[in-house]
């Protein structure tokens, strides 16, 4: 008797690209579990702010490893859609690996709309986070988050709204399922 492997759709992108919203929509449309275990969620569980946890993670790689290992474990439990910064790199066995992208300006606007605050501070924080994330991922895993060659699909989320982006991913997943090995 063979054990069925979980079917995984891994969606990655920087903050403000629509990872969470799009991943949730894809999961809903396909009737799959949605996994979005992020530093934000971990910070809530640890009783600290996102900025506090990111500051700790900047100098202590155990936070990244803990978060990433938990995501991979969750993803392999059942058919799912996982949205995270590194999902498409950490889950090389995913049936579909998607990268969402948008310009820095659009990402800052989206974060501002979602969270409020000072737009200039959000821009500084987002740029610093991008730089810190890229450095940490390279040091921890040898991952270059600017190298999108492992993605089956790269979508510029400035061109489509979240619903249309989710439709593109669902369509690609269904096409890949009908014609395995194409993706």
N, C-alpha and C positions, 0 to 999 in steps of 0.2 A: 504494500500500500504506500503510495507516494503522498507526501505532505504538500499541500498547495501553498505556494509562495504568495505572500501578500502582494497585491497589485498597487503600485505607488505612483502618484503624480507628484513630482517635486517642483515647487515654484519658488524661485529666488529673485532677489532684487534689493536695491538699497532702500532705506527708509523713504517713504513718500511715493514709491512707485506703484503702490496698490497691491502689494503681496497679500495682505490680510483680507482685504475686501474681495479680491479676485479669487483667492484660494477658497474662501468660504462659499462664494457663488458656484464655483466649479464643483465643490463637494456636494452642495445642495442639488445641483442639476444632475449629478451622477449617483446620488443617494449613497455617498461615501462619508466616512468619518473625516472630520476636519481637524488637523493637528496644527497648532500654532503656539508652540511652547517657545517663548522668546525671553530675552533679558528683561523685558517689561514684566512678564508674568513671574519670572524668577524673583525679580526685585520685590514684587507684591508679596510673594510667599516668604521672603526673607525680612519683610517689614522695612524696606528702604526704598529710596527713590531710584528711578532709572539712572540718573546722573551719578548717584553714589555707587551703584553696582558697576556701572561702566568704568568709573574711576578705579575700583578694585580690580576689575578684569584687565585693565590696562597694564597692570604690573603683576598680576597673578593668573597664569594660564589655566589654573584648575577650574576657574569659573566657566571659561569657554568649553573646556573638555567635559565638564559636568553637564552643561546645557546641551552640547552637541550629542553626547552619548545618549542622553535621555530622548532627544528627538529621534535619533536613529532607532532606538529601542521601540518607541511608540509607533513609528512608521512601519516596522516589520510585524506588528501584531495583527493588522487587518488591512483590507483594502482601504486606502485613504488618499487624501490630498494634504500635502504638508507644505506650508508656506514659511520659509525662513531664509535668512541671508545666505546660508551655506547648503541648503537642502540639495540642490542639484549637483553639488560637488561631493557631499558626504554620502549621498545615496546614488552611487554610480549604477546600481541595479534597478533604479526607478524605470518604470515603463515609459514615462514621458518626463523629460527634464526641460523646464521652461525658465527663461530669464526675462524679467520685466525691467524695462529701463525708462527713464525720463530725465530731462535736464535738471540741473541743480536748482534753477529758478522755479520750475514747476513743482519739484519736490518740496521746496521750502514753502511755496504757496499752499500746497496740500496739507502739510504739517501744521501750518498756521491756521488754516480753516478747521482742522480737526481738533487742535489743542489750544488755540489762542496764544496769547503771549506777545512778546516783542519780536517782530519779523527779523530784525537784524541779529538779535541774539539767536534765534532759531537757525538763521543762515550760518552763523559762526559755529554753533554747536553741531549742526549737520555736517559741515565741511570737516570739522575736527573729528567727528565720529567716523566719517568715511575713511579718513586718513588712518586713524587708529585701528579701525576694523581691518583695513587692507594689510597693515603692518602685522597685526596679530595673526591673521589667517595665514599669511606667508610664513611667519615664524613657527606657528603651531603645526601646520599641516602641509606647508609648501604649496598652498593654494594661492593663485593669482586671480583675484576676483575680477580683473579686467579681461581675463582670458575666457571667452564665452564658447570656446570650441566644443565643450562637452554638452552644451545645450542642444536639444533637438529643435527648439523653437525660441526665438528671441522676438519679443513684442515691445514696440515703442508705445507706452501707455499714454503718450500725448496725442496719439492719433485716434484712439478708441477709448470710449468710456469703460468703466469697470464691467458692465454687463456685456458689452460687445467683446471685450478682451476675454471674458469667461467663455463666451460662445466660441471664439477662435480656439481656445484650449480644448474645450469639449469636442469640437469638430476634429481637431488634430488627434486627440486620444482615440476617438471612435474610428477614425481612418487608420490609425496605427494598429488598433485591435483587429481590424478586418484584414489588414495587410502587414502582419508582423515582420519585423526586420527592416521595414522601410525607414522607420525613424532612426 
